């Protein structure tokens, strides 16, 4: 039976540890809750997104529906607002049909937000939680 020189054994062990750490990182990342992923998405769009104009078309207790256009392409979208209720006005029904600002991803204009923890595109004079 042949044996590897000590330096090669250390290199193989180091490579195995790196692969193990990468595997653990991926498992943890994949197990994150969908709400955490949604919050990361909102914050990323807020940080890197471009501004645009939208029209709020409908509202449900946990979702806002809106339409907008980017470079001549019309989009209809919705956003989960279940964790953002404190950022809505006291009477959110009056938002329906109103103009709003939105942020969208320059790489994927369909990825957009009207509201996040650090920014609001809602055009109202007074918002709860502000």
Order of alpha helices (4+ residues) and beta strands (2+ residues): alpha-alpha-beta-beta-beta-beta-beta-beta-beta
